[in-house]
Amino acid sequence: MSESARAVFRVGGLSGDEGSREIEDTLAQIDGVHSVDVSLPDSTVDVYYDPGVIREEYIERTLNSLGYSPYVPSGRI
């Protein structure tokens, strides 16, 4: 089984189901991403990923490229 890490990003500009779906769909297509959960009320994106395949910084850059401003991750496990 592959290793799993978790990163929780607080993002600016997150509103509406359309934005939530865009983030989930885009991140889910990246190799090494296991699951994505977007919380509109909390403005967070919770990502489980394989750190042997993808780096947390790549996920952060992807969020930025979608037009969302990720803040310093608010939690790591």
N, C-alpha and C positions, 0 to 999 in steps of 0.2 A: 504494500500500500504506500502511496506517496505521502510525503510530509505535508503538513498543513500549517499555515500561519494565518493570523487574522490582523487586519488593519481596519480601523474605523476612521474615516475622514469626515470632518465637518466641512461642508461646502457652502459657498455663497451663491446666491442666484438660483437656488433650487426651489421650484414651485410647480405644482400641477402634475397630473399623471403622465402627461406627454414627456416631460423632462425625466421623470422617474423611469419610464420605459426606455428612453434613449440611453440612459446610463446603464441600466440592467442589461439591455440587449448588446450594447457595445462591449462592456466589460466581460460578459459571458462568452464572447467569441474569442477572447484572448487565451492562448495556450497557457495552462497552469492555473487559471482561475476556476475554482470549484463552485463558488456560489457568491451571489451579490444580493444584498438586501438594502433598499433605499427607504429611509424614513423621512417623509416630508415634514411632519411636525417637529422633528429634531434636527432637520437639515443635515442628516448624516448618511454616509454610504459605508456599509459594513461588507468587507470583502474577505472571503476565505480563499487562500491561494497556496500554491506550491512554491516556496522560496528557492527551490532547486531549479525551477523552470523560469520564473519571472521575479523581478525585483519590485519592491514596494514603490520605488521611485517611478517605475514605468506606469504603474496604475495611477499615480498622482499626475504624471504628465498627460495621460490619456484623459483624465477628468478635466484638466486645464484646456486641452485641445477641443473638448466638447463645449467650452465656454463657461465652465463652472470653476470657481476659485477654491481649490482645496486648501484648507488650513492645516497646520501641523496636526498629524493624526492624534485623535483624542484618546485612543486606547490601543494597546497591543497585548496580544496573548501569545 
